[in-house]
């Protein structure tokens, strides 16, 4: 099922064409030890509109460095250990990003051996590729946290990216992107996976400052 949603607004101001785009990001809750109705419900991806940052020229190494730095900046704010880069996670993320770009979809792989966050963006003339924009959009869900206990299904839809990002027991991350036309697809994979019901209070904490 197609989960990607992009909104493009075009305006003419002072004789210039202004194009505004929005994107979606999705994450997965690992449905460990869930009964079938609840488990099936929580497998649905999260949709979150975000503002796109301007595209900047970068290399693959720059993208990976920024991805890791941005993750660890936010993890530091919540008092959890920094992540290490995982080449295996990144390779898996690259393969799946290629699949998403080819199919122009935003569906989760549902491979429960990994934690997984997804992000897509659309530029008016070329794809917007930004590790910072992806990680920032996931972190911004902190604004929807109601308490630091196991989330309800509806609240998880609003906060699942954030909780995976700062999940204490997650130790490694790999992140990659692929493009198709004006669309960019970003995938982050995490080991061990987070978002396990019954484990939120011991893995997701308020900001320490």
N, C-alpha and C positions, 0 to 999 in steps of 0.2 A: 504494500500500500504506500502510495506517495506521501511523504511526510514533509517535503520541502515546501516552503512558502516564502516567496519573495515579493515585496511591494516596491514598485517604482513610481515616483511622483515627479512629473515634469512641469516646470513653471517657466515663464518668460519674465525676466526682471531686467529692466534697463537695457532691453534689446539683447540680453544674453539668455541662453537656454540653461536652466539649472535643473540638474537631475539628482534626486534624493533616493537612496536605496535603503532597504532594511534586510536583515537576514534572520535565519533561524539557527539555533544550536540544539542538539539533542543529546541525551545521556541515557544510560540504562541502569536500572536497579537490579542487582543480582537476586533473583527470586529464590534464595536458599530457604528451605524448610517452610515454604508457603503452601497453603492449600490452593487448589486449581483456580477458583474464581479470583482470589486476591492476586495470585501469581500472574495470571493472564493480564489482569488490569495493570499491574505495575510494570509489565514489560513494554507498555506503550511509551514512545519517546516523548521527551519534553520539547515544547516549542517556545522559543524566547526571541522576540524581536530585539535587535540591538542596532546601534548606530555604527556605521562603518568608518574606520579610520582611513586616511589617504594611503594609497599604495606607495610603497617605497621600494627602490631597487635593493635586492639583497641576494646573497648566495644561499645555497642549501645549508651551509654551515652556520650562517647568520641566523637563519630561521630556527635551527635546532638550538643554538645558544640562547636566543631570545625566549624560546619556548620554555627551556629549563629555568632560566633566570626568573621569568615571570611566575612560573609555578612556585618556585622557592621563595620569592618575595612574599606572596600571599600566605604560604605555609608558615613563614616566620611570624607573620602577624597573628597567627592563631596558635603559636607555641608548639608546632609539630616539626619533626625532623625534615631536613631537605631531601628532595628526591635525587636519585642518580639517573643518568641517561642510560637507556636500555636500547641497544642496537637491534635486538630481536623484536622489541615492541615497535620500534620505528619502522622496521622492515614490514612487519605485519600491518602497521598503520598505512604505509605507502601502498601496499597491495590493495587494501580496502579503499583507500582514497581513489586509486585508479579505477576501481570498480564503480564507485559512486559517480565519478566524473563521466565514465563511459555510459552509464545508465541514466545519468542526470536525476538521481534520486537521493534521498536522505534517510535510508532505512538502516537500522542497526544490524550488525552481523549476528547478534545473539549468541556469540561465542562466550560462554560464561567463564572461560579460563582467563579472560582479560577484563579489566574495567575499560569502559569505552565512552568517550565524549566526542560528539560530532559538531561541526560548525560549517556553515556555508555563507558565502557572500557574493554579491553581484555588483560589478562596476558598470558605469554607463558606456564605457568604451573598451575597457580591459578589466580582467579580474583583479579584485582587491585581495592581496595576500599579506596577512599580518598575524604572526603568532601572538603578539600582544593583544590585538583586537579579539581573537578567539578566547584567550585565557581571561581577559578582562570581562568578556560577556558571561563566561561561566561563573566567575567570582561575584559578579554583580547580583547574583541570586541570593547572596547573603542578606539582602534587604527584605527577603520574603521569609526568612527563618522566624518561626514563631517561638520555638524553644529548642533546646539542644537534646532532644530525646528522639526516639524513633518517629519518623514523620508519618502522618496520615497519607493515604494514596494521593489525595488532592494536593497536599502540601509538597509531596515529593515531586510532583510535576513542576513545581515552581523552584525547587532548590536542589535537584539531583546533580546538576553539574558542579555546583559549589561544594557539596558534600564529598563528591569523589575527589575534587581538587585538593581538599585539605584533610582527606582521610589519613589518620595517623599511621595506620599499619601498612599503607601503601608505601613502597620504597623506591620504585622505579617507574619511569615514564618514557615513552617514545612518541614522537609526533611527526606527521608528514602531511603534505598537501598534493593535490592534483587539480588541473584546470581543464575546462571544456568551454571554449568560447569566452564569454564574459564571467563565467561562474568559477569560483574557487571552492574546493571541498577540503576541509581540514579534519583529520582524525587524530585523536590522542588515545593511546592504549596504556593501561596501568597494571602493574604487578606489585603485590597481590591485588586483586580487584577489591574495591570498596563497595559502599552502599549495601551492606548486609544487614537485614532486619535483625534486631536484637543487639546489634553492635554499635549503633550510632552514639550512645552516651559515652562510650569509651574511646571514640575515634574522632568525633567532631566537637570542637570547643569554640567558645566565644573568643573574640580578639583579646589579646593580652595587653594591648595598649590603646 
